[in-house]
Each structure stands twice: as C-alpha cells, then as structure tokens.
Amino acid sequence: MNKEFFKFNHNINLLDILDILNISKDDIVFKRENHFIHPEKIYIEDLVSFENLKKNKLSFFTNMKSNFKNVSSGICIAEEKNFKFLNKNIIKIPFCNPKMGFSKILKKYVTINQQNNEENKIHPLAVVHKTAKIGKNVSIGAYSIICEDVTIEDNTYISERVTISSNCKVGRECFIGAGVVIECTVLNKKVNVAHNTVLGKIGFGFIPENTNTILTPHVGSLVIDEGTNIGSGCTIDRGLIDKTLIGKYVMIDNQVHIGHNCVIGDFCILAGQVGLSGSVVLEKNVILGGDVSVKDNIKIGEGSIIAGASKVFNSFPKASKIGGSPAQDINSWKRLVASQRLSYKKRKKN
C-alpha cells in the first residue's frame, strides 16, 4: 500500500483478513470454474474504494448506486444477500456490516506505527520533568512539555507541541495529537485526542461586577473514560468543584464544546459544532446532530436523538426524538414546520 500519507511495509495475507473478521476460509465465495482458492497464497497489495477494486486489492460493498457492474476482480467484503450483484470473479468475504469490517482492517494496518518494544522514544526537543512517570514504549514528540508528576502509561503516543500539566494522567494505548493542551485531566486507556484540542481548561463561570468581574476559579477535574474519541479543535472544561465526566466509547466530532460539570454517558455521539453549557447530562447512547446547542442543567434521557441545528432549552425523557428551535418532540416539530409552510403558501396566493 502506498497512499500519499499512509503506508505499510509488509504484505497482508488473505488469512490475516479472515482472522480479523473472524471468518472461516470455508465461508469465502469464488465461482470461477475449475479454480480453487488457496487463501494462504493470496496477498493484499492495497485497500481501495469499491470503484477501484482490482486483483489483489481489498474493498467493501454496500452502495447499490455505485458502479459495481464494471468491477470484475479483487477481494470484497459484502453481505451475503448482495453477493449476487458482484462479478463471479471477485473473491467475496461475508460480513454482516461490511463498512465496519473494512474499518477494523484499516485500524489494524493503517494507523500510526508504534513499535512494540519497551524502549521509549522521547524527542530531544521535548521537555519531560524528572518527576514524570513514563511507561514502556511511549513516544513523545518535539517541543512537547510534560510537567511535574504527570503519569503516561505504556504504549501511548504523544505528538509534537503537546502540553500536559502537573498531576495529569494519560492511560495506556492513548493517542494525543499535535498541539493538544491537557490540564486537570485523567484519561483512561485507549483514548484518542485529535490535534489542537484543549482538555480540562477553566470553565466560563463568573459573577458580573462591572470592572471587577473575574472568572470563578474552577477547582474540579475532567475524567475521560476508556475508548473515547475526541476530534480536532474541541474544548472540554474541568468541573467547577466536582468533575466533568465523559463516559466510555463516546464519539466526539471536531469543534465541539463541553462545559464544566457536564456528564456524558457511555456510547454517546456528538457531531461537529455541538455546544453543551454547564452541568448538562446526556445519558447512555444519546446522539446529537451537528450544531446542536443545549442550555445549562438540561438532562437528556438514554437513547434519545436530537436533530441537527436544534436548540434545546428543556429536559427530555428516555428515547426521545427531538428537533427544532426551541427543541420539541420531532413529530410535533415536523407538523409545525408543515403548518408554517402551508400558511406561507396561502398568504403568498392572497
């Protein structure tokens, strides 16, 4: 494989792919007459989009609108019900969610290469305080600053120009992108933080007093649990007195702001430009579309979905479907929009 910015320097055998997907070699389908597949002899040269699928290349198939009829060779992950649409000369790997399967392979082979050994790689231009506790196989990039009593656990990658303030903890197998600032924060294992994000900064709390107005000191912390992914250019405030809490496997898009003392449940998804004011609670599996704003002290029940660009001023119970400004039950919102459009058409006729 030789993408512009991503490379791997070893061959991937078809058996490796089957192992990642937990698929038996007896399940793959190939219908060329008088020809038997020997997976151990087949190697993947590249990972490509379906339209570019060719011999010894791997892709996945989900989009019936794609130009699949012109693709006649290669190796493809697909649902069994869609095999009939693919050329008989394509080696077909059955998987219930082809895009997810392909994503697993990308994650395995096309990520930053961290060597599996015990030797740390600390750039000579990085500044690491003598009291910092650095685990095994840790990389720290140029111009990064690791302050007093910071803990960085095994197999973690710290990019260039990262600042980690005193007493912070970064768990094992984390990735911290370039330009990230971390203070008053605990990251548990396998947290990914993309470039130029700020974690644990002081929140926007103050008491107005003309020229004497100052930001209230925030003496809480920020805790981010296992497997959470945070995009570029995000800001997450530490708590005022208690903690701001981000749960497990939360997906946070680019340019998201989360205010002080928010509690984000496990498996929540926050799309780009979401803004949460202080002390918002999102229970498990809540999904927020892009550009959603949520007023302070609001609680959104488990499994709820909020449509993009909604402005939320009230709490909602479990499994709510929410939309509009001000946000309401999404069916009520749709009826309101339809009614407004009808009224506009009537006025225009008159």
MARNUBA-94628 format. One line per field, with one value per residue (C-alpha): residue number from 1; residue in three letters; x, y negated, z negated. Coordinates in pm, 1 decimal. Layout:
BEGIN
i NUM|...
aa ALA|...
c1 X|...
c2 Y|...
c3 Z|...
***
This chain:
BEGIN
i 1|2|3|4|5|6|7|8|9|10|11|12|13|14|15|16|17|18|19|20|21|22|23|24|25|26|27|28|29|30|31|32|33|34|35|36|37|38|39|40|41|42|43|44|45|46|47|48|49|50|51|52|53|54|55|56|57|58|59|60|61|62|63|64|65|66|67|68|69|70|71|72|73|74|75|76|77|78|79|80|81|82|83|84|85|86|87|88|89|90|91|92|93|94|95|96|97|98|99|100|101|102|103|104|105|106|107|108|109|110|111|112|113|114|115|116|117|118|119|120|121|122|123|124|125|126|127|128|129|130|131|132|133|134|135|136|137|138|139|140|141|142|143|144|145|146|147|148|149|150|151|152|153|154|155|156|157|158|159|160|161|162|163|164|165|166|167|168|169|170|171|172|173|174|175|176|177|178|179|180|181|182|183|184|185|186|187|188|189|190|191|192|193|194|195|196|197|198|199|200|201|202|203|204|205|206|207|208|209|210|211|212|213|214|215|216|217|218|219|220|221|222|223|224|225|226|227|228|229|230|231|232|233|234|235|236|237|238|239|240|241|242|243|244|245|246|247|248|249|250|251|252|253|254|255|256|257|258|259|260|261|262|263|264|265|266|267|268|269|270|271|272|273|274|275|276|277|278|279|280|281|282|283|284|285|286|287|288|289|290|291|292|293|294|295|296|297|298|299|300|301|302|303|304|305|306|307|308|309|310|311|312|313|314|315|316|317|318|319|320|321|322|323|324|325|326|327|328|329|330|331|332|333|334|335|336|337|338|339|340|341|342|343|344|345|346|347|348|349|350
aa MET|ASN|LYS|GLU|PHE|PHE|LYS|PHE|ASN|HIS|ASN|ILE|ASN|LEU|LEU|ASP|ILE|LEU|ASP|ILE|LEU|ASN|ILE|SER|LYS|ASP|ASP|ILE|VAL|PHE|LYS|ARG|GLU|ASN|HIS|PHE|ILE|HIS|PRO|GLU|LYS|ILE|TYR|ILE|GLU|ASP|LEU|VAL|SER|PHE|GLU|ASN|LEU|LYS|LYS|ASN|LYS|LEU|SER|PHE|PHE|THR|ASN|MET|LYS|SER|ASN|PHE|LYS|ASN|VAL|SER|SER|GLY|ILE|CYS|ILE|ALA|GLU|GLU|LYS|ASN|PHE|LYS|PHE|LEU|ASN|LYS|ASN|ILE|ILE|LYS|ILE|PRO|PHE|CYS|ASN|PRO|LYS|MET|GLY|PHE|SER|LYS|ILE|LEU|LYS|LYS|TYR|VAL|THR|ILE|ASN|GLN|GLN|ASN|ASN|GLU|GLU|ASN|LYS|ILE|HIS|PRO|LEU|ALA|VAL|VAL|HIS|LYS|THR|ALA|LYS|ILE|GLY|LYS|ASN|VAL|SER|ILE|GLY|ALA|TYR|SER|ILE|ILE|CYS|GLU|ASP|VAL|THR|ILE|GLU|ASP|ASN|THR|TYR|ILE|SER|GLU|ARG|VAL|THR|ILE|SER|SER|ASN|CYS|LYS|VAL|GLY|ARG|GLU|CYS|PHE|ILE|GLY|ALA|GLY|VAL|VAL|ILE|GLU|CYS|THR|VAL|LEU|ASN|LYS|LYS|VAL|ASN|VAL|ALA|HIS|ASN|THR|VAL|LEU|GLY|LYS|ILE|GLY|PHE|GLY|PHE|ILE|PRO|GLU|ASN|THR|ASN|THR|ILE|LEU|THR|PRO|HIS|VAL|GLY|SER|LEU|VAL|ILE|ASP|GLU|GLY|THR|ASN|ILE|GLY|SER|GLY|CYS|THR|ILE|ASP|ARG|GLY|LEU|ILE|ASP|LYS|THR|LEU|ILE|GLY|LYS|TYR|VAL|MET|ILE|ASP|ASN|GLN|VAL|HIS|ILE|GLY|HIS|ASN|CYS|VAL|ILE|GLY|ASP|PHE|CYS|ILE|LEU|ALA|GLY|GLN|VAL|GLY|LEU|SER|GLY|SER|VAL|VAL|LEU|GLU|LYS|ASN|VAL|ILE|LEU|GLY|GLY|ASP|VAL|SER|VAL|LYS|ASP|ASN|ILE|LYS|ILE|GLY|GLU|GLY|SER|ILE|ILE|ALA|GLY|ALA|SER|LYS|VAL|PHE|ASN|SER|PHE|PRO|LYS|ALA|SER|LYS|ILE|GLY|GLY|SER|PRO|ALA|GLN|ASP|ILE|ASN|SER|TRP|LYS|ARG|LEU|VAL|ALA|SER|GLN|ARG|LEU|SER|TYR|LYS|LYS|ARG|LYS|LYS|ASN
c1 0.0|129.6|-122.2|4.0|34.5|-25.3|195.3|265.5|577.3|464.2|228.7|-114.2|-226.0|-593.6|-586.7|-493.4|-807.3|-1025.5|-875.8|-955.6|-1315.3|-1343.0|-1443.4|-1361.7|-1178.8|-1458.0|-1707.3|-1546.8|-1713.9|-1542.6|-1720.5|-1463.3|-1493.1|-1225.8|-1038.9|-982.4|-889.3|-578.4|-606.4|-255.6|-122.6|-324.1|-178.1|-340.5|-147.0|-378.5|-700.9|-920.7|-1267.4|-1501.2|-1488.5|-1109.9|-1119.4|-879.2|-678.7|-503.8|-681.6|-938.9|-1257.6|-1613.8|-1954.9|-2265.2|-2377.2|-2609.2|-2578.5|-2206.2|-2079.7|-2045.8|-2104.8|-1765.4|-1574.5|-1465.4|-1181.3|-1033.1|-1140.3|-1456.5|-1626.3|-2003.1|-2327.6|-2424.9|-2754.5|-2552.7|-2319.0|-2549.2|-2466.0|-2090.8|-1891.5|-1827.6|-1450.2|-1447.6|-1345.4|-1631.9|-1594.9|-1929.4|-1971.0|-2286.0|-2156.2|-1901.4|-1806.6|-1738.5|-1529.6|-1325.1|-1284.2|-1138.9|-882.4|-791.3|-746.6|-521.1|-294.1|-324.3|-262.0|46.4|306.8|413.5|689.1|609.8|912.6|997.1|1216.3|1070.0|1112.8|1140.2|1239.6|1548.2|1346.3|1074.1|1080.1|994.6|1007.6|1217.8|918.4|703.0|629.3|671.6|565.4|707.2|700.7|594.6|663.5|684.1|722.2|927.5|850.9|607.3|611.0|539.1|513.9|566.5|416.0|243.7|178.7|189.7|120.8|251.0|216.6|92.8|182.5|224.8|263.3|461.9|377.0|160.8|143.3|41.2|16.8|109.1|-52.0|-244.2|-269.5|-273.4|-365.9|-215.3|-256.6|-374.4|-305.1|-261.5|-248.0|-27.7|-93.7|-319.1|-328.1|-421.2|-465.2|-652.1|-744.0|-738.3|-752.1|-821.1|-692.3|-732.5|-847.5|-778.1|-747.9|-703.3|-499.3|-534.7|-794.5|-792.8|-889.8|-952.9|-935.8|-1112.1|-1486.4|-1682.8|-1826.6|-1829.7|-2030.7|-2074.4|-1932.8|-1858.1|-1481.8|-1417.7|-1568.5|-1335.0|-1367.5|-1456.4|-1170.6|-1259.4|-1105.9|-1263.7|-1125.4|-1204.5|-1220.6|-1244.7|-1314.9|-1188.8|-1207.2|-1342.9|-1253.2|-1224.5|-1187.9|-978.1|-1032.7|-1256.4|-1270.1|-1384.0|-1393.1|-1299.7|-1556.7|-1620.9|-1592.1|-1675.7|-1582.6|-1672.8|-1725.4|-1702.8|-1804.1|-1674.2|-1653.3|-1803.1|-1755.1|-1694.9|-1657.7|-1444.7|-1509.7|-1730.3|-1752.8|-1848.6|-1896.9|-1799.4|-1960.9|-2126.0|-2181.3|-2172.8|-2288.2|-2127.7|-2158.0|-2292.9|-2225.4|-2174.5|-2145.7|-1947.3|-2006.9|-2222.1|-2219.9|-2314.0|-2347.5|-2251.7|-2394.9|-2567.8|-2634.8|-2652.8|-2746.4|-2616.8|-2646.8|-2765.6|-2697.1|-2663.1|-2661.4|-2433.1|-2468.3|-2693.8|-2690.6|-2803.7|-2882.3|-2720.3|-2860.5|-3055.6|-3087.9|-3141.7|-3266.2|-3097.3|-3118.9|-3251.7|-3175.0|-3151.2|-3171.9|-2900.8|-2919.2|-3169.1|-3163.6|-3253.1|-3399.9|-3582.5|-3501.2|-3637.7|-3709.0|-3563.4|-3578.9|-3696.8|-3669.4|-3608.5|-3579.6|-3632.9|-3568.9|-3683.5|-3645.2|-3954.9|-4081.4|-3965.9|-4308.2|-4463.8|-4183.0|-4241.2|-4614.8|-4537.2|-4298.8|-4554.1|-4823.5|-4597.6|-4517.1|-4886.4|-4969.3|-4693.6|-4826.8|-5178.6|-5050.5|-4846.8|-5154.8|-5353.8
c2 0.0|-345.0|-620.0|-976.3|-987.3|-627.2|-326.9|22.1|210.0|571.2|795.3|882.8|1236.5|1310.8|1537.2|1230.7|1054.3|1354.5|1375.0|1007.0|1057.7|1397.9|1560.3|1918.0|1966.5|2209.3|1919.7|1713.4|1734.1|1755.1|1900.0|1916.3|2256.7|2519.2|2290.3|2335.2|2064.9|2102.8|1808.7|1862.4|1778.4|1459.6|1128.9|787.0|511.1|219.5|113.0|-77.1|-215.1|29.1|-152.0|-97.6|269.7|485.0|804.0|837.3|528.5|524.1|320.9|345.5|323.1|153.3|-108.9|24.9|-306.9|-258.5|-144.3|217.9|375.0|258.8|415.8|765.8|874.2|830.5|918.5|768.5|768.9|777.3|902.5|1242.4|1104.8|872.8|1137.7|1174.0|820.2|883.4|1033.6|1406.9|1348.6|1134.2|1317.3|1243.9|1232.1|1244.5|994.0|850.4|492.9|457.3|99.2|188.5|487.2|269.4|15.1|286.6|368.8|0.9|-35.0|270.5|177.4|-195.8|-376.9|-543.0|-272.8|-237.1|14.9|296.8|278.9|137.8|-145.7|-494.8|-744.0|-1089.4|-1359.1|-1554.4|-1878.5|-1752.4|-1869.0|-1596.4|-1679.2|-1444.8|-1352.9|-1243.6|-870.3|-739.8|-382.9|-145.7|-207.1|-571.9|-824.8|-1198.1|-1442.4|-1755.9|-2065.0|-1875.7|-1966.1|-1703.9|-1869.8|-1755.6|-1425.5|-1350.1|-979.3|-840.6|-468.0|-204.2|-219.5|-577.9|-819.4|-1189.6|-1404.8|-1727.9|-2052.3|-1881.7|-2031.2|-1809.9|-1996.9|-1877.4|-1563.1|-1469.6|-1103.5|-954.5|-585.8|-312.8|-295.3|-655.5|-882.4|-1257.4|-1471.8|-1773.2|-2092.9|-1938.0|-2104.0|-1889.8|-2013.7|-1884.6|-1573.5|-1195.1|-995.4|-626.1|-368.9|-386.0|-747.5|-928.7|-1307.0|-1481.2|-1794.3|-2129.1|-2016.2|-2162.7|-1938.7|-2043.7|-2419.6|-2660.9|-2691.6|-3006.0|-3082.0|-3428.3|-3676.9|-4009.9|-4304.7|-4574.0|-4621.5|-4371.1|-4072.5|-3772.3|-3407.4|-3193.0|-2952.6|-2600.1|-2351.0|-2032.9|-1798.0|-1622.3|-1242.7|-1075.3|-703.8|-415.1|-416.8|-767.6|-953.7|-1334.4|-1530.8|-1834.5|-2179.8|-2072.5|-2227.8|-2037.6|-2227.9|-2084.8|-2091.6|-2392.0|-2190.9|-1834.6|-1655.6|-1681.6|-1319.0|-1169.4|-801.2|-500.7|-487.6|-832.4|-973.3|-1348.9|-1520.0|-1825.1|-2168.1|-2050.6|-2243.6|-2072.1|-2299.7|-2247.1|-1965.7|-1800.4|-1425.3|-1236.6|-873.6|-575.0|-541.3|-892.5|-1057.3|-1433.9|-1563.8|-1870.5|-2211.8|-2079.1|-2309.8|-2197.4|-2455.5|-2374.5|-2075.2|-1912.9|-1541.1|-1307.2|-954.2|-649.3|-622.1|-977.3|-1111.3|-1483.1|-1605.7|-1884.4|-2235.5|-2133.0|-2368.9|-2258.7|-2502.1|-2451.5|-2199.0|-2008.9|-1628.3|-1416.6|-1061.5|-741.9|-655.2|-994.6|-1154.6|-1530.2|-1655.8|-1885.9|-2261.4|-2209.5|-2445.8|-2261.5|-2455.0|-2172.8|-1825.9|-1520.4|-1163.5|-832.7|-750.1|-1096.9|-1214.5|-1586.2|-1866.9|-2235.5|-2567.3|-2563.9|-2185.4|-1967.6|-1623.1|-1581.4|-1481.0|-1792.3|-1997.6|-1848.4|-1922.7|-2279.0|-2328.1|-2181.7|-2411.5|-2717.1|-2629.3|-2586.2|-2920.9|-3087.8|-2946.0|-3070.5|-3418.6|-3422.8|-3337.7|-3615.0
c3 0.0|88.5|18.2|11.4|-368.2|-483.0|-422.3|-544.2|-454.4|-479.2|-284.7|-425.4|-363.2|-299.8|-605.3|-815.2|-691.9|-768.0|-1116.4|-1189.8|-1077.6|-1249.7|-919.2|-820.2|-492.1|-400.7|-400.3|-126.7|214.4|551.6|854.8|1134.4|1292.9|1222.6|989.7|617.4|368.9|156.3|-87.6|-219.8|128.8|174.6|56.6|31.8|208.4|132.2|-41.5|204.7|269.3|441.2|776.0|781.4|685.9|887.4|848.2|508.1|373.9|93.4|60.7|-72.2|95.7|-49.8|200.7|469.5|653.3|708.3|1046.6|935.3|1278.7|1409.7|1120.1|1217.3|987.4|642.2|288.5|142.8|-198.3|-149.8|-296.1|-156.7|-23.0|204.9|346.5|649.0|757.5|765.9|1050.7|1011.1|1033.4|718.4|400.7|161.1|-217.5|-402.1|-684.3|-841.4|-834.3|-551.0|-628.9|-991.8|-881.6|-647.0|-926.8|-1152.5|-886.5|-839.1|-1213.5|-1220.6|-931.3|-856.0|-1182.6|-1326.6|-1364.1|-1726.2|-1777.0|-2015.1|-2237.2|-2575.5|-2451.6|-2484.0|-2201.1|-2353.0|-2106.3|-2217.7|-2188.9|-2424.8|-2788.1|-3038.9|-3409.1|-3618.5|-3839.4|-3545.2|-3534.7|-3179.9|-3097.5|-2837.9|-2462.2|-2497.0|-2220.1|-2296.3|-2007.0|-1960.8|-2170.2|-2392.8|-2762.7|-3027.3|-3370.2|-3729.2|-3844.8|-3515.8|-3453.0|-3099.2|-3078.4|-2833.4|-2455.3|-2441.5|-2161.5|-2239.2|-1924.5|-1888.5|-2074.0|-2336.3|-2685.5|-2978.0|-3307.3|-3655.4|-3801.2|-3486.8|-3392.1|-3041.2|-3029.2|-2817.3|-2439.9|-2409.1|-2113.7|-2172.0|-1856.9|-1784.3|-1974.6|-2240.2|-2583.7|-2884.6|-3239.4|-3547.9|-3347.8|-3375.8|-3052.5|-3087.1|-2838.1|-2459.4|-2443.2|-2114.4|-2114.1|-1777.7|-1703.4|-1882.7|-2135.1|-2487.8|-2779.7|-3138.6|-3089.7|-3326.4|-3262.8|-3176.7|-3520.3|-3672.9|-3880.8|-3697.5|-3888.3|-3631.7|-3607.1|-3888.5|-3705.7|-3705.5|-3606.9|-3907.8|-3987.4|-3876.1|-4117.4|-3981.1|-3717.9|-3391.4|-3362.1|-3021.5|-3020.7|-2808.7|-2431.2|-2383.3|-2063.9|-2060.9|-1737.4|-1646.2|-1788.6|-2078.0|-2425.1|-2734.5|-3063.8|-3401.1|-3679.8|-3899.4|-4222.6|-4118.3|-3795.2|-3430.2|-3324.6|-2975.0|-2958.6|-2768.0|-2388.6|-2338.4|-1987.9|-1979.6|-1641.4|-1554.7|-1709.6|-1995.3|-2324.3|-2651.4|-2950.9|-3315.0|-3516.5|-3216.3|-3239.0|-2907.3|-2925.7|-2754.4|-2374.9|-2314.1|-1976.4|-1941.3|-1583.7|-1479.8|-1638.9|-1922.1|-2223.6|-2574.8|-2851.0|-3209.0|-3400.4|-3102.1|-3146.0|-2845.1|-2947.2|-2755.8|-2378.2|-2314.5|-1962.4|-1889.1|-1528.6|-1411.0|-1552.8|-1842.9|-2142.3|-2487.2|-2770.7|-3113.1|-3364.4|-3096.7|-3111.8|-2800.3|-2860.3|-2743.4|-2374.5|-2266.1|-1929.1|-1868.6|-1510.0|-1375.8|-1446.9|-1732.0|-2028.7|-2349.5|-2643.3|-2827.7|-2956.5|-2771.3|-2886.2|-2764.4|-2392.4|-2286.4|-1927.2|-1938.3|-1685.4|-1623.9|-1791.0|-2061.6|-2054.4|-2095.2|-2004.4|-1645.9|-1512.1|-1666.8|-1514.7|-1169.4|-1192.5|-1296.5|-1003.5|-761.1|-900.1|-867.8|-506.0|-425.3|-586.1|-387.7|-59.6|-140.7|-222.0|96.6|305.1|144.2
***
